[in-house]
Structures are given as structure tokens and as C-alpha cells.
């Protein structure tokens, strides 16, 4: 199991480096998917198959699909690749890299001091055990997470609603309802694209 | 023969089983390409391919020769890496899912604690085949097909998991063998009828089969995400679809129809018979139903199936609490 752990850990680190240094957005996303699957393998190696399976289902299978979806819609071309390579100049990343390097050294020093070698061969935790833990001692955390998700859902629904409310007025002016619907969809897609692109540039 | 220990024998037998199941899955997928056309012909009152060999059985061989020797062309405007990767994902993710399906008491590849979750994970990975295939083709019809496919699959994957949670709650395990063992007296199709209906719908949607074949709608999208594919790469998408049909049929049999359980006949016969019925049902659906509009497919998933699965899960949970409050 230790070999499996270290192998998948190395894959995770390499794939994540690929995400950061990749110039092509979709290639970077593919690296991110590989990285997430490797993290799932780390969970499997540590004896937590339930967490590993959920990692693949939720992150690699659902959330990343949305990322890929949006990036593919944006149709990023040569300009985006040039922007990426501009960000990869040493001037940009040297400062943060040195600082995080210091943190990595601190982490390594702590890990070498502590005795962690024995814990990799941990026993396998079944899904039932995870469930009993989640709905036993950690019930309040689960409830809070559920509230947070509900809040996000309500917020997303509200943001989507204000847009379609304007469109509802337009329906009265445009004779055919169908065109109004089509326009509404196009507008919402455009705003989705705009949101992500502004996020990208601000980063 | 000092190296031939019981351990080695067990490994060799497991490898042999895995190989047989793999070949059977691919073979069933390939055979279905011919069988489907014959069955469609039967149900639509026409002949279908019946020229090559007795009853047209050699049509499969002819098709295979044709696909294998066709020029395997990658368009110059395509993104090579992703273009090659997509059919491999399509085929591999579905074939890997056969790993968790118990066929008879002694046959099956892996006996995972999280068997059912493994299938969900592979179904999640399978989305990328269509997405990458459509995007890397550099063709707007392919891209539109890929977009539709991913939106459809995401919507239906939301409740494919929920629809099976009733089964998991009743069996008390994600392990497929334990689920089959829990159906010794009553098949789960009886207490989990709504779970069965929604899983059937979601299963068809995940394999992109008619009437959920929006991603490839020939009339509007020319062939959807695999319009630029040719030769064996297209063949892998094609066979992958049929492997998906076989996979979903075996899953339905395992989860809702008691797996290998049945009177008189040996377990393997029961398993194959039940699977064949569902494969036939998939083909019949294609023969009988027209293709619905895309937005109708999406709203059916979100407005009918999702609430239905949630209510089903709630009622199942409440009933389990009432009848066995200790939680098994």
C-alpha cells in the first residue's frame, strides 16, 4: 500500500505542476482531472475507498465537466496561450514560489520530526463507518455544510431569475415566444462566459 | 511444480475470469451491432441485413473487416491528443465498470466494498469521451453535440445516484454481491419500483441511446460529437455505445431483478436471460419512440425524475426506520 501511496502522490504533484505550467487551457484541465483521480488513488491507498470514490464522482466526474464545458465554449485561441506564457515569466512567480518554498521546508521539517510512517497501512474504512461518523459526532458540520449549499443554490437561483425576469417583459414585445426564449438562453450563456473570463483576467 | 501454490492458482483463475468477462463484454457489444439491425428490421416490418451468411450472422464479420481496414483519418484542424484520447475513454470507462458486476456466485472480477460507487465514478469519467471528442474535432456540429451530451449526462447523473440509494438503503451496502444476496426472497423491482423506473431512464440517457440520443441527432447535427471520426476510432465509439447497453442491462438485472437468482435453471442462464430481455428492450425503445425535443429531455430529467427519486428515497428511508429502527 505504501508504494501505491507514494506513486499516486508523485502523480498528483506532477499533474498539478502540469496544471500550473500548461499554456493550453484544455490541456491544463486534463492535467487537473488526472490530478484529482490521483488524489482519489491516494485516498484508496490510505484505506478510505469511500472518500476516493466520491472524489472521482464529485470532482473529476461533475465539477470538472462544468469547467471543461465553459472553457470549451469560450473558444480560447492563440491570445489566451500568449497571456498564459506571459504569466509564466520568472518575475511573476519567483516571489510567491520562494515564500511557499519556505513553507514547504517547514512542513518537511515537521514531518521528518514526527513519526508518520506507520499510519499508511491503516485499516479500510467502510462506507457504513463513514456514514455513522458523519451522522453521529459530526452531525452539526454536515448540517452546516447543507445550509451553505442551500444558500449557494438560492443565490444561484436568484441570480438566474433576475435575468429571466427582464426577458419576461421582452416576451410581450416580441411576437414569437420562441425567439425570446432563444435570446434568453444565449444571453445567460454569454453572461456565464463573461463571468469566468473576467475572473480569469483578475487572477 | 513448487511455484504452483494455491495463491498462484487463485490469481491465475481471477485473471482468466477477468479476461473471459472482458472478451464476453466486447463480443456482446460487437454482436449487438448486427442483432440490433435485425431486431429493428423485425419490429419495423422489414428485413434488415440478411444477405451475408445464414440469417445475416456473418454481417458482423463483414462490418468488422470494413471498419478495421478503413482509412483512419485525423483531420488536420483537430487537436490530435484529445482526438485519440476520446474513443479510448469511451471504451475503457465502460469496460472497466464490468469489473464490479457479479455474474454468478463464483464469477465476477472484483468484489469491492464500494462496487456501486465505482460504476458512478466510471460513468462520470465517460462524459469526457464525448466532450473531448466533440471539442477536439474542431467542428461546430461536433461541438454542439458534445455540449448537449455533457449537459444531458450531467442532469441525468444527478439522479442516477439518487435512484439507486433506495436499493443501497434496503440492502445496507454498496457491495454488489450483498445487494444480490439481499434479493433472495423479493426482487428490488417490487419495493423500489420508482427507483427502477428512474434508473432505467437515467441509464438510457447515460449511454446516449434513443430516445436520449440528442448528442448525435443525425437530422440536426449531422452525427454529433463523432462526425469527424472514421475507421476504428469511430468503431470504438460505436462499440462503446453497445457495451454501455450491455452494462446498463446487467446493472438493472443485478440491482433490481435479483441477479442470478431464479428457480430451476443454473445461475448463469438466469443472468444472461434477464440481461438479454433488457438489451432487447433497449432496441425496442429505439424502434418504437420518436426523438423528443432537447429542452423537453432536460426538463423531464429535472422536473419529473429528480423529485421522484427524492420522494422515493425519503419514503424508503422512513419505511426502513419504521420497520427496523435499529438500522440493521
Interface residues (C-beta under 8 A of the other chain):
Chain A: X26 X27 X30 X33 X40 X49 X50 X53 X54 X56 X57 X60 X61 X62 X65 X66 X68 X69 X72 X73 X124 X126 X127 X128
Chain B: X79 X81 X82 X112 X113 X114 X117 X118 X120 X121 X123 X124 X125 X127 X128 X131 X132 X135 X143 X146 X147 X150 X151 X153 X154 X157 X161 X172 X173 X174
